[in-house]
Amino acid sequence: MNALTWIDTAVCLGNGQSRQGLDLTKMKDYATVIGCNAIYRDFTPDILVALDSAMSHEIYRKANLNDMKTYLGYWTPIPSFIAETMLLEQKGRVDVEFNGCQEAVYHGADGVFTFIQGHGKNPGITYVTGTKEDKVQTIEPLINDFAYATGTRSIYLSCEMGADEVYIIGHDLYSTDDKVNNVYAGTDCYVKEDADYARPDKSEKDDLHHWIKQHKNTFDSYKFTKFYKVNPEDESINVRIKEWEDCENLEYITLKELDEKFKI
């Protein structure tokens, strides 16, 4: 990873339904706003993070990369002629846009890191996108032997950038029902709106359990950073996580308390 921007206060936005209706633009007046994945479709954060292959290629092709600092998963360009040679060996589906570029990022279908992989619907697509000179930086999920997800990795990134205070918003963990809690469910790169959502009473292989452990590792790794888990008043989402009870640098606040704190 290249040199990081130094920040003081970070708002880390997940795409959980609890952030709907919030004035995200106003938050830029008080903090560096770090968003994830498809948030760029509706809002331009200061920093955008995506680890998923399909999402990373969508962002590079469609987002205005000049308006935000962007970190994409395993984003390492290679000469386009090498990518073309590699494609000759591909027997599955491919999604290719060279656009006449001399370099390209190549993400093969084998082991592709996608949102829908964990739901048994890995599309097995090889993505290749031509790249030009820009400020996009590569980012990887592995932190202290944890394979971080995009949301948890974006929060860890804010700590790497030196944030003293980190407000975690829209990283809901839970759902008000048994369906996926994401404002972009049913759109490109995401599971269907009626997909099952991870719950704590399910297998420990579910995403929720991994997210909780990844957050815990971040809280423990940055003990001098103050974290605020911002929850709605809805009790089905506004829950305390027992695995985090010993994290003295973590405080739970409501959306109302966030409004009062930021005066938004």
N, C-alpha and C positions, 0 to 999 in steps of 0.2 A: 504494500500500500504506500502511496506517495505521502508527502507531508500533509498533516492534518490541519484544518482550520481550528483555531483556539476559540472556544466559546465559554460563556459563564452560566447561562440558564438555557435549558433545552425543554421544549415541548415535543414529546415523541407521540405521534399520532398513529394509532392502529386503525383498522377499517371496520371495527365493530360497530354495531348499530347505535351504541350509546353516544357516539360523536355526531350523529345526525342533528342538524339544527344549530350547531355551535358556530359562532363567528370565528372561523379559522384564520381569516385574514387579520383580524384584530390581534390575534395572539402574536403576530410578528412584531408588534410594537413592544412586546415585553420579553421575547425570548427568540432563540433560534429554533425554527420549527422543522422537525425531521419527520417526513412521511414515508409511507411504504407502498410499493407496488402501484396499483391502479389509481391511487389518490390523485395522480397527475391529471387524470381525465377531467377532474372537476376543480382542482385547486393546485396552485404551484407552491410547494413548500420551499424552504431555503435549501434543504437537503433531501434527496430522494434515494431510497435504498430498495433494491430488489435482488433476491438470490435466485428465484425461479427462472429457469431458462426461457420458457415461452414469454414470461412477463418482461424479462430483461430485453429480449429482442423487440418486443412490442414498444417498449419505452424508447429504445434507441431509434426506432424507425418513426415514431409518431410524436414523441414529446419534444418540447422546446428546450433543448439541453443548455441553451445559453442563459436561461432564467433561473437555473438552480444547479447546485453541485450534485453530481449523480454518481452513485456507487452501484455497480452491477456485478452479479455473481460470476466469478471466473472469467472476467472480461479481459482477455488477452489476445489482441489481434495477431494474426499470422499472415504471411503473403497470400494473396488471393489465388495465385496459381497453385499453391500447395493445397488450399481448401478445395479447389476444383478437382485436383487429383484424388483427394480423400473422398470426395463425393462419388467418384467412379466405383468405389467399393461399397457404397450404401445400397442396401436392397429394400429398405423400408421407406416410409414417407419422409419427404424433405420439404422444408420451407426456406427458400433461398431468395435473398435480395442482395446481389453484389453491387448494383447501381454504379458500375464502372469504377469501383474503388480498387486501389492497389493492395489494400489489406482488408481482412475480414475476421470476424469472430466466429468460430466453429464450435458448436455444441452438439456432439453426437447423441443419438437416441439411446444408446446403452447407458443405463444409469442416469438418465437425464433427471435433473432435480426439478420437479414440478409440483404444483399444489395438488393436482389430482392423482399423483402417483400413489399417495397413501390411501386413496379411496378405491384402489383396484381398477383405475381407469387411465393408467399411464398411456398416453397416445403414441409413445415410441416414435417421436418425430425428431429428425435432425434439423437444427436451426443454424442457418448461416446468414450473417448480415455484414455487408460491406461497411467499413469504417473510414472516417477521415480524421484529420487532426482535431481533437477536441479535449475537453477537460474531464471526460468520464474516467473514473478510476475503478479498478477491480477490487472486489471484496470477497472474502471466503467465509464460510460458516463455522469453521473449526476454531473453538475457543476452549482451552483447558479440557480437551477431550470431549467436549460437547459439540454436537453438530447443530448449531443454532438455526432457528427459523428466521425469516426476514424480519419479523416484528421484534423479536428479542435481540437480534443482531443490531438493529437500528438503535436500540436503547444502549447496548454495549458500546456502540460507536460514539454515542454522545458522551459517554464516560471517557473514552479514549481521547476525545477532543477537549477534555478538561472541565466539563460542566460541573459546577458546584451543586446545582439544583436540577433535578430531572422530573418533569411532570409527565406521567404515563396516562394517556387518554385514548380511549377507544380500543385498548387491548383488553377486551372484556373477559376473556377466559371462559365465561359461562354464557348460557343462552336463556332467554325467557321461555323457550320451549325445547323440543328435541331436535330442532333444525339448525342448520348452519347459521352462525351469527356473523354475517359479513355484508356490508352495504353493496358489494359487487357480486354477490352470489347470483349465478345464472348468466353471467356475462363471460366474454372471452377470458380464458386462462383460469376460470374459477369453477367450482363445483356447482351443481344445480341448487336452486333455492330450497328444495325439499330434501337435500342431503342430510344424513344423520350428523349430529354435532357431538364432539367429544364431551363426555361427562366423567366425573371422578369415580363413578361406580363401574366404569367399563375397564377394559384391559389396560394394563400399564403401558402398552404399546401405543395407546392413543396419543394424539398430539397434545392434549391438555397436560398430561403428566410430564411430557418433555418440556413444554413451555414453562411450567412451574419450576422445574429443576434449572432451566436456563436462566430464568429471572433470579432465582436464588443464588446461582453462581455469580451473576452480575452484582447483586447487592453485597455479597460477601467479598468480592474482588475489589470493590470501591467503597470501603467502609466510611470514608470521609466525604462521600457524595450523599446529599439528601435526596431521597426518592419520594415522590408523592404519587400514590396510586389513586387516580381520580375516577370515582365511580358514580353512576346515577343513583337516585334514591331507591330505585327498584330493588327489592330485597333479593330477588332471584339472581341478580348480577352483583349487587353490592354485598359481597361476602368477604370474609377474612380468610386468607389461605393459611392453613395450620402449619405448612412447611416453612412459612416465612415469619413465624411468631418470634424467633430470636433475632430478627433483623432490626436492630435498633435505629438504623438509618432509613427505615421505611415508615411512612405515615399515610394513612388512608384519609382522603378528603372527598367531599361530594362535589358535584358540578356546581352547585350553588356556592360552596366555599371557594371554588376556583374563580367564579365570577367576582366574588368579593375581593379575592387576593389580587387578581389582574384588573379589577374594575372594568369588566367587559359586559 
